[in-house]
Amino acid sequence: MNWIARIFMGLMGLGLLAGLLLALALYTVFATVRWLLTGRKPQVVLVWQQFSAMRKAARWGQGPGHGSAPGSPGGFGSTPTGDIVDVEAREVVEDAPRLPPRP
């Protein structure tokens, strides 16, 4: 009776593995079609690209978490290339229409 249970459990494990592979294949097809229709990359692709960029940065001695070396474009120590505008001033006109007061 023990060998029957082993065969049954083996077949159950193979069925589970086949179900997981089928689900992965369906998700891959769904993500690819959505990528082609909307133009937005799947989350898996974005995470893999970030991981690859961090690995390359660590390989070149920049350390983890730093996108580029200080002083280079995009780094923490870099100087901005454009003008930074905090607030744009505009004139306040007294005669401008306003909402009526609440009753």
C-alpha positions as CSV (number, residue, x, y, z in Angstrom):
1,M,0.0,0.0,0.0
2,N,3.0,2.3,0.6
3,W,4.0,2.3,-3.1
4,I,0.5,3.3,-4.1
5,A,0.6,6.3,-1.9
6,R,4.0,7.3,-3.3
7,I,2.8,7.1,-6.8
8,F,-0.3,9.1,-6.0
9,M,1.7,11.8,-4.2
10,G,4.2,11.9,-7.1
11,L,1.3,12.4,-9.6
12,M,-0.2,15.1,-7.4
13,G,3.2,16.9,-7.3
14,L,3.5,16.7,-11.1
15,G,0.0,18.0,-11.5
16,L,0.8,20.9,-9.2
17,L,4.0,21.7,-11.1
18,A,2.1,21.5,-14.4
19,G,-0.6,23.9,-13.1
20,L,2.1,26.4,-11.9
21,L,3.8,26.3,-15.3
22,L,0.5,26.8,-17.1
23,A,-0.3,29.8,-14.8
24,L,3.1,31.2,-15.5
25,A,2.7,30.8,-19.3
26,L,-0.8,32.4,-19.2
27,Y,0.6,35.4,-17.2
28,T,3.5,35.8,-19.6
29,V,1.0,35.9,-22.6
30,F,-1.3,38.3,-20.7
31,A,1.6,40.6,-19.7
32,T,3.0,40.6,-23.2
33,V,-0.3,41.5,-24.9
34,R,-1.0,44.2,-22.3
35,W,2.6,45.6,-22.9
36,L,1.9,45.7,-26.7
37,L,-1.5,47.3,-26.3
38,T,-0.8,49.9,-23.6
39,G,3.0,50.5,-24.0
40,R,3.6,50.0,-20.2
41,K,6.2,47.5,-19.3
42,P,5.2,44.7,-16.9
43,Q,6.4,45.1,-13.3
44,V,8.7,42.1,-13.6
45,V,10.6,43.8,-16.4
46,L,10.9,47.1,-14.5
47,V,12.2,45.3,-11.3
48,W,14.7,43.3,-13.4
49,Q,16.0,46.5,-15.1
50,Q,16.5,48.2,-11.7
51,F,18.3,45.1,-10.3
52,S,20.5,45.0,-13.4
53,A,21.4,48.7,-13.0
54,M,22.2,48.3,-9.3
55,R,24.4,45.3,-10.1
56,K,26.3,47.2,-12.8
57,A,26.7,50.2,-10.4
58,A,28.1,48.0,-7.7
59,R,30.5,46.3,-10.1
60,W,32.0,49.7,-11.0
61,G,32.6,50.6,-7.4
62,Q,29.8,53.1,-7.0
63,G,28.2,51.2,-4.1
64,P,24.7,50.0,-3.7
65,G,21.9,52.6,-3.9
66,H,23.8,55.2,-5.9
67,G,22.7,55.7,-9.5
68,S,25.9,57.5,-10.5
69,A,29.0,59.0,-9.1
70,P,29.0,62.4,-7.5
71,G,29.5,65.1,-10.1
72,S,28.2,63.1,-13.0
73,P,24.8,63.9,-14.5
74,G,22.0,62.6,-12.3
75,G,24.0,61.9,-9.2
76,F,23.4,63.5,-5.8
77,G,26.4,65.8,-6.1
78,S,25.6,67.0,-9.6
79,T,24.7,70.5,-10.5
80,P,21.3,71.0,-12.2
81,T,21.4,71.7,-15.9
82,G,18.2,73.8,-16.1
83,D,16.5,76.5,-14.1
84,I,14.5,75.5,-11.1
85,V,11.3,77.4,-10.6
86,D,9.6,77.1,-7.2
87,V,6.7,79.5,-7.6
88,E,5.5,81.5,-10.5
89,A,4.1,84.9,-9.3
90,R,0.9,86.3,-10.8
91,E,-0.9,89.5,-10.2
92,V,-4.0,89.5,-8.0
93,V,-6.7,91.7,-9.4
94,E,-9.3,93.2,-7.0
95,D,-12.0,93.4,-9.6
96,A,-11.8,89.6,-10.4
97,P,-15.1,87.8,-10.0
98,R,-15.4,85.9,-6.7
99,L,-17.8,83.3,-5.4
100,P,-20.8,84.7,-3.5
101,P,-20.6,84.6,0.3
102,R,-22.2,81.6,2.0
103,P,-25.5,82.2,3.6
